[in-house]
């Protein structure tokens, strides 16, 4: 029985194993300790995962209602009709649910676990590193540049983070490049798991709170930045500074754009630069948090490709790709790493 279970697990998709493993670990913590006490959904889950799922579900529903080829209940029989009706939704559920579950686990871990595992915050250490690198805290160095329009603009940049990953993932899913979709989403989860590990080891609240009584100027934003700031303060979780995933995830996406859509690689790098400025200017992160993102994101990129290349389930059950239009020229050979270079890319 154990051998059959092990064989089944090895044949399963890697994201399904990760989702089951993290969820079971939280269940064990919930039942046996006081470290973890509740499972929560946050804005992170709703925007990152449920928003694209909702769009896909609506698209599938409209497609079914407007299709003249699906037949009617009387033409196909009740069983066949139900299969045809629910099949698109089941596929969306299968492809996106592990990421939804893991995102919810991510938010719950932040909400309940960090300070119970490690009650010693590292803000003083991170601030000392910044002072050694820059001579002063980055947030203090940026105080002379504070202006209402700049605060509004960088607040919009910072908030756009919640749409960047689901937007890119949704695009690749809609154009049926499912290898690219899974590789991007798995890379995201790999980076998230690395980030959670780091937050447990190095919890910090950020310079905005740690140096709250030492700033000489408020950020002076208008209605836009005040509204975004209110949303962020009520939705974000604390002690999630090192590394900055607000920088790390866009940087990770830029690496995948280099593989799949080279024309937008440079714009993505510009976006990473703006996000780096936003995290420092808005006092959410230390400078070392941003530097760490430039280590964590490439590490997640490489580790994810390694896992996808060596996980038995990826070798035995390759990701299905629906056939596209015939190519007019010879295609490049597919990479063994879940379509790392075998997908269509723009020069």
N, C-alpha and C positions, 0 to 999 in steps of 0.2 A: 504493500500500500504506500509506504513512504517513497519507494522508488518511483511508483506511478505519479505521486504528487510532485516529486522533484522533476520528473520528465515533463509534466504538464506546465510547471512554472518556467522551466527553461525554454519551452516552446511559446510562451506568452510574450506579448509585446512588452518592451522594457518599461514604458510609461505606466502600464497596468501593474507591473510588479512594484514600481516605486510608489504608486498611489496606495496599493494594498499594504505595502510595508510600512509607510509612514502612518497610515490610518490605524493599523494594528498596534504600532508602537504607542500612539497617543491613547488608544484604548487601554493598553497595559498600564501606562502611566496613570490614567484616570482611575482604574480599578485598584491599583496597588500602592499608589503614593498620593501625596497632596501637591505635587509639583504642577500638575495639569488639572484644571477643574472645570473647563467648559470648552465647547466647540462652537466657534462663531463664524458668521459671514460678515464681511466688511465691504466697503466701497471697492477695495482691491478686487474682490471676487466678482462683484456685479459688473464693474466696468471692464476688467481684464478678460473675463471669460463669458459671463452671462450676456453681455452686450452682443458680441459676435454670434453666440448661439441663438439669441433672439432674432437677429437679422437673418441668419441662415434658416431658422425655422419658419420665419415669415416668407422668405423667398421660396422655400419648398412648398409651403401651403398655397401660395399664389400660383406656383407652377402646376400644382395638382388641380386646382380649381379651374385654371384656364386651359389645361391640356385637353385636346380632343382625341388623344391616342390612348389614354389610360383606360378607356371604356367605362361603362356604367356597371352598377351593382348587378343589374339583370343580365348583362352580357357576359360577365366573368364569374358570377357566383359570389356568394358572400365571403367565403374564405379567401379567394383570390383577390377580391376587391379590398379586403382589409390588409392583406399583405402588400399590395401595391400602394395603398394609402400610407401605411406606417413605415414602409421600408426607408424612405429618405430621412425620416426623423430618427429612426433607429441608427442609421449610419452616422448622422450628426452626433447623436448621443454617444456612440461608441468612440468616435474620433476625439471628442472634446471633453467627455466626462472625467477622464483621469486628471486632466489639467485643472478642471474646476475643483475636484476634490483636493488636489495638492495645494491649490491656491488658498482654499479655505483652511487647510491644515497650517499653511504658512501664517495666515493672519491669526489663527488661534495660538500658535506657538509664541508669536510676538506678544499677544494680549496677556498670556498667562504664565509663560515659562521663564523668560530670560532672567529676571531678577531673583527668581526662586532657585535657579541653577547657579547663578553667579551674581551675588548682591553687590559686588564691588565695581562701581562704574570706572571707566578709564578716561574720562574727559581730561583730567589733569595731565595724564601721560600724552594723550593726543595733542593737547595744547602745547606741551613742551616740545614735541616733535615739530609742530608748526613754527614755533618760535625759533627753533634751531635752523630750520630750512629758510624761513622768510625774514627772520629777525623780529617779527611781530605777527599777531593773528591776522589771517587773510580778511576776516570780517572788519577788523579795525582799519586795515589798509584801504578798504573800499569805502569807508565812511565819507571821504571827501567827494566821492562820485555819486552819492545818493541824490536822486531826483525823482519826482513823482512819475514821470513818463517811463523812466528806466525801470522803476519798481514794477509798474504795471506790465511792461513788456516782458521782463524776466519772470514775473509771476505766471504769465501765460505760457512761457517756455517751460517752466517747471511743471505746470499743470498738464501740459500736452503729453507728458510722460505716460499718463494713464491711457492714452489713445494710441501711442506709437506701436507698442507690441501687438495688441489685438488688431489694429489696423493692418499691419504687415501680415500677420498670420491669416487674417480673414481674406486678404487679397490672394495669397497663394492657394488658399483652400478653394476660393471661388474660381480661379483659373485652372483648378484641378492639378496643380503641381503638389501632390500630396507628400512626396518625398521631401520636398523643400519645407512644406508645412510642418511635418513631424520633426525634421531636423532642427528647425527654428524653435519649435515649442519645447523639444527636449533640451536644446541648449539653454533656453530660458530656465527650465526646471533645474538643470545642473548648476547654473549660476545662483539660483535661489537657494538651493541646498548648501552651496558653498557659503553664501551670505548668511544663512541661518547659523551655520557652525561658527562663523566669525562673530556674529552678534552675541552668541552665547559666551564666547571667550572674551570679547572686548565690548561690553555694553557701554553705550554713551548716549547722552541726550542731545549733544550738539552745542555749538557756541552761542546760539540764540538764547538758550536757557542757562548754560553754564556761566556766561559772561553778561547776563541780563542787566546787572546793576552797573556795568562799566561802559556801556555804549553811550556816546554823547549825542547821537542823533537817531531819531526814529526813521523807519524806512519811508514814511511819508507817501504811501501809495494812495491812489484814488479809489473809486468804487470797485473797479475791476480787481485790483490786488487785495483790497480788503475782503471782498467776497470770496476770492480764491483762498486767501489766508484762513478765513473762517472754515471753509470746507476742509482744507488740509489739516488744520489743528484738531478738527473733530473726527477726522477719518484716519489720520496716520497713527502709527504705533510708535511708542517711545523706544529709545535705546537701540535705534537701528542706523547707526552712523557709519561704522567701519566694516566694509567699504560702502561707498555711495552707489547703491543700485540704480539711482536716478541717472547716474552717468554710466554705470556698468551695462545696463540693459540696452540703451541706445548704441553703445560701443559694440556690444555683441551683435546687434542687428546690422551694424555697418559691416562687420566681418562677413555676415551672410549675404549682404547686398553685393559685396565684392565678388562672391561666388555666383550669384544668380542675376543681379541687375547692376552691372557695373556703371551704368550711366548715372545712378543715384548714389554711388559710393561716396563721392566727394560731398554732395549735399548732406549726406548722413553724418560725415565727419564734422561739417560745419555745425550741424545740430548738436553733436556731442560737445563741441567747444562752447556753444551757447548754454547748454545744460550745465556744464562745469562752472561757468560764470554764475549762473542762476543759483546753484546750490551754495556757493560761497557768499554771493551778494545778499541773499535772503537769509543767511546765517543758519542754514540747516546742517551744514557739514563743515568739517575741518579740511584744510588743504590736503592732509595726508589721506583722508577718506577718498578724495578724488584721485590721487595718485594710486591708491590701492585698487581702484576700479580698473585702471589700465593694466593691472596684473591679473585680477580675478576674471575679467571678461575673456581675455585670450586663453587663460587656463580652463575656463568652462568650455570654450569653443573646442579646444584640443581634447579635453577629457570626454566631452559628449561624443565626438567622432570616434574616439577609441572605444567607448562603451557600445556604440551602435555597430561598430565593425566587428566586435568580438562577442556580443551577446548572442547565444545560440538561437533564440527566437527570431532574430533579425536575419539569420542565415537560412533558416528553414521556412520562414513565412515572410518573404519580402513584401514591402509595402506595395499594394496594388496601385497601378497608375492607369487611369482610363486613357484609351488611345486618342491622340489628337490628330490634326490634319497631317497628311503625308508631307514629309520633309522634302525640300527641293535640293538639299545638299547633304552630304554625309555627315552624320552626327558624331560628336566627340565620344570616345568610349566612356562608359559609365564608370564612376568611381565606386570602389567597394564600400565606401563609407556613406551609406544611406543617401546616395545621390549627391555627394558633395560637389562634384563637377559634372555629373551626368545630366543635370537639369538644363533646360533652356536658359541661356544667359545672354545678356546684351553686351556687345563689345564696349 
